[in-house]
Amino acid sequence: MKRDYYEVLGVDRGAADVDVKRAFRRLARELHPDVNRHDPEAEEKFKEAAEAYEVLSDPDRRGTYDRFGHEGLSSRGWAPQGAAFGSFEDVLSAFFGRGDPLFGELFGFGRPGTARGGDVAARIELSLEEVLAGASREVSFEAVSTCERCRGNGAKPGTPIRACETCGGNGELREVVRTAFGQLVRTGICPACDGQGRIPEQPCEECGGEGRTVRSRTWEVEVPPGIESGQRIRISGAGHAGEVATGTGDLYVEVLVADDERFERHGQDLVAVVEIPATRAMLGGKATVPTLDGEREVEVPAGAQPGERVVLEGLGLPSLRGRSRGDEHVVLDVYVPSGLNADERRLVERLDESLGPAGRRKDGGSRWRRRARRG
């Protein structure tokens, strides 16, 4: 059995028309498919609510229903067809019109002809030095902008703007359509004025009556220190201009950090590789390494092993939150010289004899013995 229409909408029998409409608006939000993908019965519930609203919002049908119930409506030839109802957007458009604020909440747009301007994307490239200190960069791009000559109204300066005769200045056209629930009114954008409701008698020569033109623009972008490659900076209101009385889009600037052959970046830390000869690794000494603050000398410990690291604290990159800088990790790459002359070869042979057949390590054992112990 069909449920009572007042029960479906959750209103009293004496509810005013505005309360009936408000109740259906609430249910429409609750039963929107994007919110109720988990509920397979959401669409049927919506149809039930729409049917109840169509009856209770019509004074004649509501009067018949109040006196005779569902049977009274059937006897007068009104009954839902039970066919597929179509999209939720069409339903709400039929009941409320696209100009209703409910559309902005459920489908992301407002009154016809009032679309917000689109966003613009740009890209810049920075060096690691600029990531360290922050940078200011100019970006150039093409964007739709409000016409400077007519200030966006589309009319030649000094000429009148009249109401659109096609839609009567409403920006909308309405037509009666038949649905599974009877005759409904569908609202659409007026094609004559594109939903503006006004038409200039003499269009602006600069923009052809559009109120907007495409121009090259330049924007100064402030890049904060510590930014990561691939992150974007949002500049509100720097994108495409929207239609009359609407918002402007945003500018999104993607930051790319150029590769630096001196370093590898790992968050706030930097890794640099410095080559040192085997003799310096054995004896210890100093090595010159690159940093973002200029070259520095590091102390190479005697007996340094290939891949050993020396940490330079505070010589990395800052974070976006303004905390202290990371560290620079210097990896020691020990290389063995080739092409020894006779004297150098004799010296190395003497050293080899002194160290013994296994070679002496920092820990006093041989590499092979240590591997055997690990096994």
C-alpha positions in Angstrom: 0.0 0.0 0.0 1.1 3.5 -0.7 2.2 5.6 2.2 0.4 8.8 3.1 1.9 11.7 1.2 2.1 13.8 4.3 4.0 11.1 6.0 6.4 10.7 3.1 7.3 14.4 3.3 7.2 14.6 7.1 4.7 17.5 7.3 1.4 18.0 9.0 -1.9 18.0 7.0 -2.3 21.7 7.6 1.3 22.5 6.4 1.6 25.6 4.3 2.9 25.4 0.7 6.3 26.8 1.7 6.6 24.1 4.3 5.8 21.4 1.8 8.4 22.8 -0.6 11.0 23.0 2.2 10.3 19.4 3.2 10.9 18.2 -0.4 14.0 20.2 -0.7 15.4 18.6 2.4 14.6 15.1 1.1 16.1 15.9 -2.3 19.4 16.7 -0.6 19.3 13.6 1.5 18.4 11.3 -1.4 20.8 12.7 -3.9 22.6 9.7 -5.6 26.1 11.1 -4.9 25.3 10.9 -1.2 23.4 7.6 -1.3 25.5 5.3 -3.5 25.4 2.8 -0.7 21.5 2.8 -0.7 20.0 1.0 -3.7 16.6 2.2 -2.6 17.5 5.9 -2.8 16.0 6.4 -6.2 12.7 4.8 -5.3 12.5 6.9 -2.2 13.1 9.9 -4.3 10.4 9.0 -6.7 8.0 8.6 -3.8 8.9 12.0 -2.4 8.6 13.6 -5.8 5.1 12.1 -6.3 4.1 13.3 -2.9 5.3 16.8 -3.6 3.6 17.0 -7.0 0.3 16.2 -5.4 0.6 18.4 -2.2 2.0 21.4 -4.1 -1.0 21.5 -6.4 -4.1 23.0 -4.6 -6.6 21.0 -6.7 -4.9 17.7 -6.3 -4.1 18.3 -2.7 -7.8 19.1 -2.0 -8.9 15.8 -3.8 -6.3 13.8 -1.8 -7.3 15.4 1.5 -11.0 14.4 0.9 -10.7 11.0 -0.9 -7.1 9.8 -0.5 -5.2 7.9 -3.2 -8.4 6.4 -4.6 -9.7 9.9 -5.2 -6.7 10.8 -7.3 -7.0 7.5 -9.3 -10.7 8.0 -10.0 -9.9 11.4 -11.5 -7.4 9.9 -13.9 -4.1 10.9 -12.1 -1.6 8.2 -11.3 2.1 7.8 -11.8 3.1 5.7 -14.8 5.7 3.7 -13.1 8.2 4.3 -15.9 11.9 5.3 -15.4 11.9 8.8 -14.1 15.2 10.1 -15.6 18.0 12.0 -13.8 17.6 13.6 -10.5 18.8 16.9 -12.1 15.8 16.8 -14.5 13.4 16.1 -11.6 14.6 19.0 -9.5 14.8 21.3 -12.6 11.1 20.5 -13.3 10.0 21.2 -9.8 12.1 24.2 -8.9 13.8 25.6 -12.0 17.5 25.8 -12.6 17.5 29.2 -11.0 16.7 27.7 -7.6 19.5 27.8 -5.1 19.0 24.0 -4.6 20.8 23.5 -7.9 23.9 25.2 -6.7 24.1 23.0 -3.7 23.4 19.7 -5.5 24.9 20.1 -9.0 27.5 22.8 -8.6 26.0 25.6 -10.6 23.7 28.5 -9.9 21.4 30.6 -12.1 21.8 30.2 -15.9 24.4 32.5 -17.3 26.3 33.0 -14.1 29.1 30.6 -14.4 32.3 31.3 -12.4 35.4 31.8 -14.5 37.7 28.9 -15.2 41.1 28.2 -13.6 44.4 28.8 -15.4 47.5 26.6 -15.1 51.1 27.8 -15.4 54.5 26.2 -14.7 57.8 27.6 -13.5 61.2 26.0 -12.9 63.5 26.7 -9.9 67.0 25.9 -9.0 67.9 24.4 -5.6 69.4 27.8 -4.6 66.0 29.4 -5.3 64.3 26.6 -3.2 66.7 27.5 -0.4 66.0 31.3 -0.4 62.6 31.5 -2.0 62.0 33.3 -5.3 59.9 35.8 -7.1 58.9 34.8 -10.7 56.8 36.3 -13.4 54.4 34.0 -15.3 52.7 34.9 -18.5 49.5 33.3 -19.8 46.4 33.9 -21.9 43.3 34.5 -19.9 39.7 35.6 -20.5 39.4 39.0 -19.0 36.6 41.5 -18.4 36.4 43.9 -21.4 38.0 47.2 -20.4 36.0 49.2 -22.8 32.5 48.2 -21.8 33.5 47.0 -18.3 31.8 43.7 -18.9 28.3 44.7 -19.8 28.8 44.0 -23.5 27.3 47.3 -24.7 29.0 50.1 -26.6 29.8 52.9 -24.0 26.9 55.3 -23.8 24.3 53.0 -25.4 21.3 51.5 -23.6 20.9 47.8 -22.6 17.3 46.5 -22.9 15.6 43.5 -21.3 15.7 40.3 -23.5 12.4 40.1 -25.3 12.6 36.3 -25.7 12.7 35.5 -21.9 11.3 38.8 -20.6 14.5 39.6 -18.7 14.5 36.4 -16.7 17.4 34.7 -18.5 15.3 31.5 -18.5 12.8 29.8 -20.8 10.2 27.4 -19.4 8.4 24.6 -21.2 5.7 22.2 -20.1 6.8 18.5 -20.4 5.1 15.3 -19.6 6.8 12.9 -17.3 5.9 9.8 -15.4 4.3 12.1 -12.7 2.3 14.2 -15.1 2.9 17.6 -16.6 6.0 19.4 -15.2 7.7 22.7 -16.1 11.3 22.4 -17.3 13.6 25.4 -17.2 16.4 26.1 -19.6 18.9 28.9 -20.5 17.5 31.5 -22.8 19.4 31.1 -26.1 18.9 34.8 -27.1 20.7 36.3 -24.1 22.7 33.3 -22.9 20.9 33.5 -19.5 21.9 37.2 -18.9 18.3 38.6 -19.2 19.7 41.7 -21.0 20.8 42.5 -24.5 22.8 45.6 -25.5 21.2 47.6 -28.3 24.7 48.3 -29.7 27.3 45.7 -28.9 30.8 46.8 -27.7 33.2 46.9 -30.7 36.1 45.6 -28.5 34.4 42.3 -27.3 31.5 42.0 -29.8 29.0 42.2 -27.0 30.5 39.3 -25.0 31.7 41.5 -22.1 35.0 39.5 -22.1 38.1 39.3 -24.2 41.2 37.1 -24.3 44.3 38.9 -23.3 47.9 38.1 -22.4 48.5 38.6 -18.7 51.6 38.6 -16.5 51.5 37.7 -12.8 54.2 38.0 -10.2 54.4 34.8 -8.2 56.1 34.6 -4.8 57.5 31.1 -4.2 58.2 30.2 -0.6 61.5 28.6 0.5 61.5 24.8 0.8 58.9 24.1 -1.9 58.9 20.6 -3.4 58.9 19.8 -7.1 55.4 19.2 -8.3 53.7 21.3 -5.7 51.3 24.0 -6.8 50.7 27.6 -5.7 47.1 28.8 -5.9 46.6 32.5 -6.6 42.9 33.3 -6.0 41.1 35.5 -8.6 44.0 35.5 -11.1 42.3 33.1 -13.6 39.6 33.5 -16.3 37.0 36.2 -15.7 33.5 34.8 -15.2 30.2 36.1 -16.5 28.6 39.2 -15.2 28.3 39.3 -11.4 30.2 36.0 -10.9 33.6 35.1 -9.5 36.9 34.9 -11.3 38.8 31.6 -11.5 42.2 31.0 -9.9 45.7 30.6 -11.2 47.5 27.4 -10.3 51.3 27.6 -10.7 53.1 24.2 -10.7 56.7 24.4 -9.5 59.3 22.1 -11.0 62.8 22.0 -9.3 65.5 21.5 -11.8 67.9 18.6 -11.4 71.3 19.5 -10.0 74.3 17.3 -10.9 75.9 18.1 -7.5 73.1 16.9 -5.3 70.2 14.5 -4.8 67.3 15.8 -2.8 65.5 13.8 -0.2 63.0 16.1 1.4 64.9 18.6 3.4 68.2 16.7 3.1 70.7 16.8 0.3 73.2 14.1 -0.7 76.5 14.9 -2.4 79.1 12.4 -3.6 82.8 13.4 -3.4 85.6 11.4 -4.8 88.8 10.8 -2.7 91.9 8.8 -3.6 92.5 5.5 -1.8 95.6 7.0 -0.1 93.6 9.8 1.5 91.0 7.3 2.6 93.7 5.3 4.3 95.6 8.3 5.8 92.7 10.7 6.4 92.8 14.4 5.4 90.5 17.0 3.9 88.2 17.0 0.9 86.4 19.9 -0.7 82.6 19.4 -1.2 79.9 21.6 -2.8 77.1 23.0 -0.7 74.3 25.5 -1.4 76.3 28.0 0.7 79.5 27.6 -1.3 82.3 25.0 -1.2 83.3 23.6 2.2 86.1 21.4 3.4 85.3 18.2 5.3 87.5 16.1 7.4 88.0 12.6 6.0 88.7 10.2 8.8 91.7 7.9 8.5 90.6 4.5 7.2 87.5 5.8 5.6 85.6 3.1 3.7 83.8 3.5 0.3 80.3 4.8 0.9 81.0 6.2 4.3 79.1 9.4 5.1 80.1 12.7 6.6 77.1 14.8 7.8 77.1 18.6 7.4 74.3 19.7 9.8 72.1 22.5 8.8 73.3 22.7 5.2 70.2 21.2 3.6 66.9 22.8 2.6 64.3 24.5 4.8 60.7 23.2 5.1 57.6 25.1 4.0 56.7 25.4 7.7 59.7 27.6 8.3 61.6 25.1 10.5 65.4 24.8 10.6 67.2 23.5 7.5 67.9 19.8 6.9 71.4 18.3 6.6 73.8 17.6 3.7 75.1 14.0 3.6 78.5 13.7 1.9 79.2 10.2 0.6 82.8 9.3 0.2 83.6 7.6 -3.1 87.0 6.0 -2.8 88.7 5.5 -6.1 91.8 3.5 -6.9 94.3 5.1 -9.3 95.3 3.3 -12.5 98.3 3.6 -14.7 101.0 3.6 -11.9 104.5 4.3 -12.9 107.4 2.1 -11.8 108.2 4.0 -8.6 104.5 4.2 -7.6 104.1 0.5 -8.2 107.1 -0.4 -6.0 105.6 1.8 -3.2 102.3 0.0 -3.5 103.9 -3.4 -3.5 105.8 -2.6 -0.4 102.6 -1.5 1.3 100.9 -4.6 0.2 103.7 -6.8 1.7 103.4 -4.8 4.9 99.7 -5.3 5.2 99.9 -9.0 4.6 98.0 -11.2 2.2 94.6 -10.5 3.6 95.0 -6.7 4.0 94.5 -4.9 7.2 91.1 -3.4 8.0 90.0 -0.8 10.5 88.5 -3.5 12.7 91.7 -5.6 12.5 90.3 -8.4 10.4 89.9 -9.2 6.8 86.8 -8.6 4.7 86.5 -12.3 4.0 86.8 -13.3 7.6 84.1 -10.8 8.5 81.8 -12.1 5.9 82.4 -15.6 7.1 81.6 -14.6 10.7 78.3 -13.0 9.4 77.5 -16.2 7.7 
